[in-house]
Amino acid sequence: MVGSEFKNGDKLLRVLVVTLIFSVMNGTMFNVALPAIGEEFNLIPSQVSWMMTSYMVLYAIGSIVFGKLADKYRLKDLLTYGLIVFALGSLIGLLATEYWMIIAGRILQAAGASVLPATAMIIPIRYFSPEKRGRALGTSAIGLALGSAMGPVVAGLITSVGNWRLLFVISLLPLLTLPFFRKYLDHSKGTAGKIEFIGGGLLAAAVALFLLAITQSSGLLFAAGLVLLVIFIIRIRTTDNPFIQPRLFRNKNYSIGLFIAFITTAMSFSLTFMSPQFLTALNHLSPSSIGFVLFPAAIASAIMGRRGGKLADERGNFTLVSIAALLIFSCFVLLSTFIGVSPYVIALILIAGNVGQTFMQIAMSNTISRTLPKEETGVGMGLLSMINFISGAIAMSLIGKLLDKGSSSFHLNPIVTNPTAYMYSNIFVVLSIVIVVAIVIYRLQFGAAKAVARANQ
């Protein structure tokens, strides 16, 4: 039974990697096509940005919803529904004749594709023992890295030689993996009781308002989100079968793990968001050239992902977190010091940052998964996915506002002499300090032998 289960687990991982590649590509490649879509439908930037905003909001909400559903229903059924809805959204986008149809297609895409973040974490947890889970998470990280690497490059090639609608054709391809998921996934269900949809709806609405408040810079939306969040907290504390059990947040290891993941994910999104910005502003590169500068780092992450997972299994999560933090810290310090130099040098520096991010993601997912009881694995990991999206949105919004101010009048790094680079350099200095804080918190909670033992229980 166990041998067969692990055999299917390996097959599932291969199918999952392929699906994740196309899913991540779908989230990134449309960025490149936004100018062409805006021109065809005569849109202003704020209008065309809804293609990404709507996708991000629904994707974040769906990750926690599918995570909760995975605690009760068969994973193969959830994947079936998700991939079919994803394909339906892609088809609507492909055939769209009005802009609202494109938005509708992107919303359906997000609603369907959001089954994958929970799946990418649940499969390693359900089909692999704790001592092999790191390698499984490292393998799934390959799909994330390859999707990130291929998305901008493929989109650039397609939009330069063909119509942006072809991007929706690529988004139909994940449907081809559905028969393999149906074949290799078992029929097991979770043990959770009845789903409390009122609480789920309150949480979804609160998250949507928070993300919209961040992306639209609206204090009113943020306040509305806080009100709904308070109502949600009251709801889960007073109902018999809450959408999320309050005891989940009383789990100190889990709560602190989420906080650390929030910080480290913000670092990841910050680097991803800032790299094209400074390569354009300081190195004056075209979008296609930027894609090729970023490509080596993403490929290195894909190659090293499984190695990082193996290291976590053999040496422990703290070892992998320490290596990840060192790589990320080195990347931030080097970028702060040498920002604006040759793109070839930047490409090498980004390798350290991207590999560090991949290692950190593996280690944090592995750490947090071990703090959860089996019956709350789905909602717990789904909540982690949702927190990651909120963290990324906040990081990109804050950095975007800083960059909107233009050049800084002072510099934290005394080596930097180019005033145009001061703002970018200062941000990387701050990020390097924040990653040190994150590793210290992790060390205090999970690094000691007793803490690790508690996390592994």
C-alpha positions as CSV (number, residue, x, y, z in Angstrom):
1,M,0.0,0.0,0.0
2,V,2.7,2.4,1.0
3,G,5.0,1.5,-1.9
4,S,2.1,2.0,-4.4
5,E,1.2,5.3,-2.8
6,F,4.7,6.6,-3.1
7,K,5.0,5.4,-6.7
8,N,1.8,7.3,-7.5
9,G,3.2,10.3,-5.6
10,D,6.2,10.5,-7.9
11,K,3.9,10.3,-11.0
12,L,1.7,12.9,-9.5
13,L,4.6,15.2,-9.0
14,R,5.6,15.0,-12.6
15,V,2.1,15.8,-13.7
16,L,1.9,18.6,-11.1
17,V,5.1,20.2,-12.4
18,V,3.8,20.4,-15.9
19,T,0.5,21.9,-14.8
20,L,2.3,24.4,-12.6
21,I,4.5,25.6,-15.4
22,F,1.5,26.6,-17.5
23,S,-0.4,27.9,-14.5
24,V,2.4,30.3,-13.5
25,M,3.0,31.3,-17.1
26,N,-0.7,32.2,-17.3
27,G,-0.2,34.5,-14.3
28,T,2.9,36.3,-15.7
29,M,2.8,36.3,-19.5
30,F,-0.2,38.6,-19.8
31,N,1.8,41.4,-18.3
32,V,3.7,41.6,-21.5
33,A,0.5,41.7,-23.6
34,L,-1.2,44.5,-21.6
35,P,0.0,47.3,-24.0
36,A,-1.2,45.4,-27.1
37,I,-4.6,44.7,-25.5
38,G,-5.0,48.3,-24.3
39,E,-4.3,49.5,-27.8
40,E,-6.7,47.2,-29.5
41,F,-9.6,48.1,-27.2
42,N,-8.6,51.7,-26.7
43,L,-8.1,51.5,-23.0
44,I,-6.2,53.7,-20.5
45,P,-3.6,52.0,-18.2
46,S,-5.9,51.9,-15.2
47,Q,-8.6,50.0,-17.2
48,V,-6.2,47.4,-18.7
49,S,-4.6,46.8,-15.3
50,W,-7.9,45.1,-14.3
51,M,-6.7,42.1,-16.3
52,M,-4.1,41.4,-13.6
53,T,-6.0,42.8,-10.6
54,S,-9.1,40.7,-11.1
55,Y,-6.9,37.6,-11.6
56,M,-4.8,38.2,-8.5
57,V,-7.9,38.8,-6.3
58,L,-9.8,35.7,-7.4
59,Y,-6.6,33.6,-7.3
60,A,-5.9,34.6,-3.7
61,I,-9.5,33.9,-2.6
62,G,-9.7,30.6,-4.5
63,S,-6.5,29.3,-2.9
64,I,-8.0,29.3,0.6
65,V,-11.4,28.1,-0.6
66,F,-10.0,25.1,-2.4
67,G,-7.6,24.4,0.5
68,K,-10.7,24.2,2.8
69,L,-12.6,22.1,0.4
70,A,-9.6,19.7,0.1
71,D,-10.1,18.9,3.8
72,K,-13.5,17.4,3.0
73,Y,-13.7,16.4,-0.7
74,R,-11.6,14.3,-3.1
75,L,-8.7,16.2,-4.5
76,K,-9.2,14.6,-7.9
77,D,-12.7,16.1,-8.0
78,L,-11.5,19.5,-7.0
79,L,-8.8,19.4,-9.7
80,T,-11.4,18.3,-12.3
81,Y,-13.6,21.2,-11.5
82,G,-10.8,23.7,-11.3
83,L,-9.1,22.7,-14.6
84,I,-12.4,22.7,-16.5
85,V,-13.3,26.2,-15.2
86,F,-9.7,27.3,-16.0
87,A,-10.1,26.0,-19.6
88,L,-13.5,27.6,-19.9
89,G,-12.1,31.0,-18.9
90,S,-9.3,30.6,-21.5
91,L,-11.8,29.8,-24.2
92,I,-13.8,32.9,-23.4
93,G,-10.7,35.0,-23.5
94,L,-9.6,33.5,-26.8
95,L,-13.0,34.3,-28.4
96,A,-13.5,37.7,-26.7
97,T,-14.8,40.5,-28.9
98,E,-15.3,43.0,-26.0
99,Y,-12.9,43.9,-23.1
100,W,-15.4,42.8,-20.5
101,M,-15.3,39.3,-22.0
102,I,-11.5,39.3,-21.5
103,I,-12.0,40.3,-17.8
104,A,-14.7,37.5,-17.4
105,G,-12.3,35.0,-19.0
106,R,-9.5,36.1,-16.6
107,I,-11.8,35.8,-13.6
108,L,-12.8,32.3,-14.6
109,Q,-9.2,31.4,-15.2
110,A,-8.3,32.5,-11.7
111,A,-11.3,30.8,-10.1
112,G,-10.2,27.5,-11.7
113,A,-6.4,27.8,-11.5
114,S,-6.5,28.7,-7.8
115,V,-7.0,24.9,-7.1
116,L,-3.3,24.5,-7.9
117,P,-1.6,26.4,-5.0
118,A,-3.3,24.1,-2.5
119,T,-2.7,21.1,-4.7
120,A,1.0,21.9,-5.0
121,M,1.3,21.8,-1.2
122,I,-1.2,19.0,-0.4
123,I,0.2,16.4,-2.8
124,P,3.7,16.4,-1.1
125,I,2.1,16.3,2.3
126,R,-0.4,13.4,1.5
127,Y,1.8,11.3,-0.7
128,F,5.2,11.6,1.0
129,S,6.4,11.0,4.5
130,P,7.9,13.9,6.4
131,E,11.4,12.7,5.7
132,K,10.8,12.8,2.0
133,R,8.5,15.8,1.8
134,G,11.3,18.3,1.2
135,R,12.3,16.7,-2.1
136,A,8.6,16.6,-3.1
137,L,8.2,20.3,-2.4
138,G,11.5,21.0,-4.2
139,T,10.2,19.2,-7.3
140,S,7.0,21.2,-7.3
141,A,9.1,24.3,-7.0
142,I,10.7,23.4,-10.4
143,G,7.3,24.0,-12.1
144,L,7.0,27.4,-10.4
145,A,10.5,28.4,-11.4
146,L,10.2,27.3,-15.0
147,G,6.8,28.9,-15.4
148,S,8.3,32.2,-14.1
149,A,11.2,31.9,-16.5
150,M,9.2,30.9,-19.6
151,G,6.2,33.3,-19.1
152,P,7.7,36.6,-20.2
153,V,9.9,35.0,-22.9
154,V,7.0,33.1,-24.5
155,A,4.7,36.1,-24.2
156,G,7.3,38.3,-25.8
157,L,7.8,36.0,-28.7
158,I,4.1,35.5,-29.3
159,T,3.1,39.1,-29.1
160,S,6.0,40.1,-31.4
161,V,5.1,37.6,-34.2
162,G,1.4,36.9,-33.6
163,N,-1.8,38.0,-31.8
164,W,-2.0,38.2,-28.0
165,R,-5.1,35.9,-28.2
166,L,-2.6,33.0,-28.7
167,L,-1.7,33.4,-25.1
168,F,-5.2,32.0,-24.2
169,V,-4.4,29.0,-26.4
170,I,-1.4,28.2,-24.2
171,S,-3.7,28.6,-21.2
172,L,-5.9,25.7,-22.6
173,L,-3.0,23.2,-22.3
174,P,-3.3,22.4,-18.6
175,L,-6.6,20.7,-19.4
176,L,-4.5,17.9,-21.0
177,T,-3.1,17.0,-17.6
178,L,-6.5,16.2,-16.2
179,P,-6.7,12.5,-17.3
180,F,-3.4,11.9,-15.5
181,F,-4.6,13.5,-12.3
182,R,-7.7,11.4,-12.5
183,K,-5.6,8.3,-13.0
184,Y,-3.0,8.8,-10.3
185,L,-5.0,10.5,-7.5
186,D,-6.7,8.2,-5.0
187,H,-10.3,8.3,-3.8
188,S,-9.6,9.4,-0.3
189,K,-11.5,12.3,1.3
190,G,-10.7,14.5,4.2
191,T,-12.4,14.2,7.6
192,A,-13.7,17.7,7.9
193,G,-17.3,18.3,8.7
194,K,-19.8,20.5,7.0
195,I,-18.3,23.6,5.2
196,E,-19.4,26.8,6.9
197,F,-20.0,29.0,3.8
198,I,-21.0,32.2,5.6
199,G,-17.7,32.4,7.3
200,G,-15.9,31.5,4.0
201,G,-17.8,34.2,2.2
202,L,-16.9,36.8,4.9
203,L,-13.2,35.8,4.6
204,A,-13.3,35.9,0.8
205,A,-14.9,39.3,0.8
206,A,-12.5,40.7,3.3
207,V,-9.5,39.4,1.3
208,A,-10.9,40.9,-1.9
209,L,-11.4,44.3,-0.3
210,F,-7.9,44.2,1.2
211,L,-6.3,43.4,-2.2
212,L,-8.4,46.0,-4.0
213,A,-7.5,48.5,-1.4
214,I,-3.8,47.8,-1.9
215,T,-3.9,47.9,-5.7
216,Q,-6.2,50.9,-5.9
217,S,-4.7,52.8,-2.9
218,S,-8.2,53.1,-1.3
219,G,-8.5,53.7,2.4
220,L,-12.2,53.2,2.3
221,L,-11.9,49.7,0.8
222,F,-9.3,48.9,3.4
223,A,-11.6,50.0,6.2
224,A,-14.4,47.9,4.8
225,G,-12.1,44.9,4.7
226,L,-11.2,45.4,8.3
227,V,-14.9,45.5,9.2
228,L,-15.6,42.2,7.4
229,L,-12.5,40.7,9.0
230,V,-13.8,41.6,12.5
231,I,-17.2,40.0,11.6
232,F,-15.4,36.9,10.3
233,I,-13.4,36.6,13.5
234,I,-16.6,36.9,15.6
235,R,-18.2,34.3,13.3
236,I,-15.5,31.7,13.7
237,R,-15.5,32.2,17.5
238,T,-19.3,31.8,17.9
239,T,-20.4,29.2,15.3
240,D,-20.3,25.4,16.0
241,N,-18.4,24.5,12.8
242,P,-16.4,27.5,11.7
243,F,-14.8,27.9,8.3
244,I,-11.4,28.1,10.0
245,Q,-11.0,26.7,13.5
246,P,-9.8,29.4,15.9
247,R,-7.4,26.8,17.5
248,L,-5.4,26.9,14.2
249,F,-4.3,30.4,15.1
250,R,-3.6,29.4,18.7
251,N,-1.0,27.0,17.2
252,K,2.1,29.1,18.0
253,N,4.4,27.3,15.6
254,Y,1.8,27.7,12.8
255,S,1.1,31.4,13.5
256,I,4.8,32.4,13.7
257,G,5.5,30.3,10.6
258,L,2.8,32.3,8.7
259,F,4.4,35.5,9.9
260,I,7.8,34.5,8.7
261,A,6.4,33.3,5.4
262,F,4.7,36.7,5.1
263,I,8.0,38.5,5.4
264,T,10.0,36.2,3.2
265,T,7.3,36.2,0.5
266,A,7.4,40.0,0.5
267,M,11.1,39.8,-0.1
268,S,10.5,37.5,-3.1
269,F,7.9,39.7,-4.7
270,S,10.0,42.8,-4.1
271,L,12.9,41.4,-6.0
272,T,10.6,40.1,-8.8
273,F,8.9,43.5,-9.0
274,M,12.0,45.7,-8.8
275,S,14.2,43.8,-11.2
276,P,12.4,44.9,-14.4
277,Q,12.1,48.4,-13.0
278,F,15.7,49.1,-12.4
279,L,16.8,47.3,-15.6
280,T,14.6,49.7,-17.5
281,A,15.4,52.9,-15.6
282,L,19.2,52.4,-15.0
283,N,20.2,49.9,-17.8
284,H,17.7,51.2,-20.4
285,L,16.9,47.6,-21.5
286,S,13.9,46.7,-23.7
287,P,11.3,44.3,-22.4
288,S,12.6,41.4,-24.4
289,S,16.2,42.1,-23.2
290,I,15.0,42.2,-19.6
291,G,13.4,38.8,-20.1
292,F,16.7,37.3,-21.1
293,V,18.5,38.9,-18.1
294,L,16.0,37.3,-15.7
295,F,16.0,33.9,-17.5
296,P,19.3,32.5,-16.1
297,A,18.1,33.1,-12.5
298,A,14.8,31.3,-13.1
299,I,16.5,28.4,-14.7
300,A,19.0,28.1,-11.9
301,S,16.1,28.0,-9.4
302,A,14.4,25.2,-11.4
303,I,17.7,23.2,-11.5
304,M,18.4,23.7,-7.8
305,G,14.8,23.2,-6.5
306,R,15.0,19.5,-6.0
307,R,18.5,19.8,-4.5
308,G,17.2,22.3,-2.0
309,G,14.3,19.9,-1.0
310,K,16.8,17.0,-0.6
311,L,18.9,19.2,1.6
312,A,15.9,20.0,3.8
313,D,15.2,16.3,4.2
314,E,18.8,15.4,5.0
315,R,20.0,18.4,7.1
316,G,16.7,19.9,8.3
317,N,14.6,23.0,7.4
318,F,16.8,25.3,9.5
319,T,19.8,24.5,7.4
320,L,17.9,25.3,4.2
321,V,16.4,28.5,5.6
322,S,19.9,29.6,6.7
323,I,21.4,29.0,3.2
324,A,18.4,30.7,1.6
325,A,18.7,33.7,3.9
326,L,22.4,34.0,3.1
327,L,21.8,33.8,-0.7
328,I,19.0,36.4,-0.5
329,F,21.0,38.7,1.8
330,S,24.0,38.5,-0.5
331,C,21.8,39.3,-3.5
332,F,20.3,42.4,-1.8
333,V,23.6,43.7,-0.6
334,L,25.2,43.2,-4.0
335,L,22.3,44.8,-5.8
336,S,22.4,47.7,-3.4
337,T,26.1,48.2,-4.1
338,F,26.4,47.5,-7.8
339,I,22.9,48.4,-9.1
340,G,23.1,49.9,-12.6
341,V,26.2,48.0,-13.6
342,S,26.4,45.6,-16.6
343,P,23.3,43.5,-17.1
344,Y,25.5,40.4,-17.3
345,V,26.7,41.1,-13.7
346,I,23.1,41.7,-12.6
347,A,22.0,38.4,-14.2
348,L,24.6,36.6,-12.0
349,I,23.6,38.4,-8.9
350,L,19.9,37.6,-9.5
351,I,20.8,33.9,-9.6
352,A,21.7,34.0,-5.9
353,G,18.4,35.8,-5.1
354,N,16.2,33.5,-7.1
355,V,17.7,30.3,-5.8
356,G,17.5,31.7,-2.3
357,Q,13.8,32.5,-2.8
358,T,13.2,28.9,-4.0
359,F,15.0,27.4,-1.1
360,M,13.1,29.7,1.3
361,Q,9.8,28.7,-0.2
362,I,10.5,25.0,0.1
363,A,11.8,25.4,3.7
364,M,8.8,27.5,4.9
365,S,6.2,25.2,3.2
366,N,7.9,22.2,4.8
367,T,8.1,23.8,8.2
368,I,4.5,25.0,8.2
369,S,3.1,21.7,6.9
370,R,4.6,20.0,9.9
371,T,2.9,22.2,12.4
372,L,-0.6,21.2,11.1
373,P,-2.8,18.3,12.2
374,K,-3.9,16.1,9.2
375,E,-7.5,17.2,9.3
376,E,-6.5,20.9,8.9
377,T,-3.8,20.5,6.3
378,G,-5.8,21.8,3.4
379,V,-7.1,24.9,5.0
380,G,-3.8,25.6,6.7
381,M,-1.8,25.4,3.5
382,G,-4.5,27.3,1.6
383,L,-4.2,30.1,4.2
384,L,-0.5,30.1,3.6
385,S,-1.1,30.6,-0.1
386,M,-3.5,33.4,0.5
387,I,-1.1,35.1,2.9
388,N,1.6,34.9,0.2
389,F,-0.6,36.8,-2.2
390,I,-1.5,39.5,0.3
391,S,2.2,39.9,1.2
392,G,3.2,40.2,-2.4
393,A,0.5,42.8,-3.1
394,I,1.5,44.9,-0.1
395,A,5.2,44.7,-1.0
396,M,4.7,45.7,-4.6
397,S,2.3,48.5,-3.7
398,L,4.7,50.0,-1.1
399,I,7.8,49.7,-3.4
400,G,5.8,51.1,-6.3
401,K,4.9,54.2,-4.2
402,L,8.5,54.7,-3.2
403,L,9.6,54.4,-6.9
404,D,6.9,56.9,-7.9
405,K,8.7,59.5,-5.8
406,G,11.7,59.2,-8.1
407,S,15.3,59.7,-6.9
408,S,16.2,59.9,-3.3
409,S,18.3,62.7,-1.9
410,F,20.4,60.4,0.4
411,H,21.8,57.0,0.2
412,L,22.2,54.3,2.8
413,N,24.9,52.5,1.0
414,P,28.0,54.8,0.9
415,I,29.5,53.0,-2.0
416,V,26.8,54.0,-4.4
417,T,27.6,57.3,-6.2
418,N,24.9,57.5,-8.9
419,P,22.0,59.7,-7.5
420,T,19.6,58.0,-10.0
421,A,20.2,54.7,-8.3
422,Y,19.9,55.9,-4.7
423,M,16.2,54.9,-4.3
424,Y,16.7,51.4,-5.6
425,S,19.9,51.0,-3.5
426,N,18.1,52.2,-0.3
427,I,15.3,49.7,-0.8
428,F,17.7,46.8,-1.2
429,V,19.5,47.9,2.0
430,V,16.2,47.8,3.9
431,L,15.3,44.5,2.4
432,S,18.7,43.0,3.4
433,I,18.0,44.1,7.0
434,V,14.4,42.6,6.9
435,I,15.7,39.2,5.8
436,V,18.1,39.1,8.7
437,V,15.2,39.8,11.0
438,A,13.2,37.0,9.5
439,I,16.0,34.4,9.9
440,V,16.5,35.5,13.6
441,I,12.8,34.9,14.3
442,Y,12.9,31.6,12.5
443,R,16.0,30.6,14.6
444,L,14.3,31.5,17.8
445,Q,11.1,29.5,17.0
446,F,12.3,26.6,14.9
447,G,16.1,26.5,15.1
448,A,16.6,24.9,18.5
449,A,16.4,21.2,18.8
450,K,13.2,21.3,21.0
451,A,11.5,23.7,18.6
452,V,12.3,21.4,15.7
453,A,11.0,18.4,17.6
454,R,7.7,20.3,18.3
455,A,7.4,21.3,14.6
456,N,7.9,17.7,13.5
457,Q,5.1,16.3,15.7
